[in-house]
Amino acid sequence: MTPTITAQILEEIENDSVWLPELDRQIELEEKMRGMGIDRYWRGNEKATEKRNETSNAPVRRILNETVGVITQGIETFMEEANTGKAGRKNAALTLLQHLPAEPLALLTARTVLDGITRGDTIVRVSQMVATMVEDEINYRLFKAHDKEAFKGAIAREKRVNGASYQRQRISLKVLMDHKGITTVKWSPKEKLQAGSKLIEIMLETTGLVRKEERVISTNKSAVYLVATQATMDWINTESNRCALLSPVYLPTIIPPRPWTSPQDGG
């Protein structure tokens, strides 16, 4: 059996009178790098959860990438059925949602839900948030159609000035659209609830990632929350532990690495 690269390196060090005394210290440093990396990874996870930005974490981002397709198909099916003219609440949602293609609707829904997947929010609040994201996207596309160059310039400026703050970007773009006299879409709370709840319903049916959970808030008062299923939480925790191990904080080495002589030999 061919020895591993690690075994080869250790053998060379053990046969080298110069580096052998430093071997224990090097191993200690590598354990420290691994531990510091794990701590940094989990701090980042906690910060993303607090800011309701969990799709910035690798495991949740992977779920996002892998579920947009099935949600898109679910939205397309809903629109086809609703366009048959049958009466019902879903037709009211169709009127609101037909301004965007299915794929961006799916992406906005999945991202909004997944950004708070481990903490959970009331389904009413998440519905409002999803609908607001959709409403914003419709309006940004209206802005772009009205004045493409001004829109590109505004987006570049907002990223530079307001950075990652979506709310600040949103407010600034709204002021600019009003100044340019662009007629924007503005849904009522009831319309937002219709649109957002329909998109969440489709995500529930097509992915199995989240579920509804009724919680008692106070005496004679309860609320329905949107929470991750146990299977989803188990997968996220397992994947997060794996990612944490693969995120070391690199420190200087005491023992120089072997020169790279091929993609498999060196380091």
NORNORPE-V985978 format. One line per field, one symbol per residue. ss: DSSP state (a for helix, b for strand, c for the rest). psi: psi as a letter, one per 40 degrees, with the letter a starting at -180 (. if undefined). Layout:
ss: ???
psi: ???
This chain:
ss: ccccaaaaaaaaaacccccaaaaaaaaaaaaaaaaaaaaaaaaaaaaaaacccaaacaaaaaaaaaaaaaaaaaaaaaaaaaccccccaaaaaaaaaccccaaaaaaaaaaaaaccccccbbaaaaaaaaaaaaaaaaaaaaaaaacaaaaaaaaaaaaaaccccaaaaaaaaaaaaaacccccccccaaaaaaaaaaaaaaaaaaaccbbbbbbbbbccbbbbbbbbcaaaaaaaaaaaaaaaaccccccccccccccccbccbcc
psi: hhiiddddddddddehededdeddddddddddddddddddddddddddddeffeeehddddddddeedddddddddddddddeeehiiddddddddeeeiiddddddddddddddfdedhiiddddddddddddddddddddddddgddddddddddddddebehddddddddddddddefhhihhiidddddddddddddddddddediiihhihdahfhiihihiiiddddddddddddddddefihhiiidhiiiiheidehi.
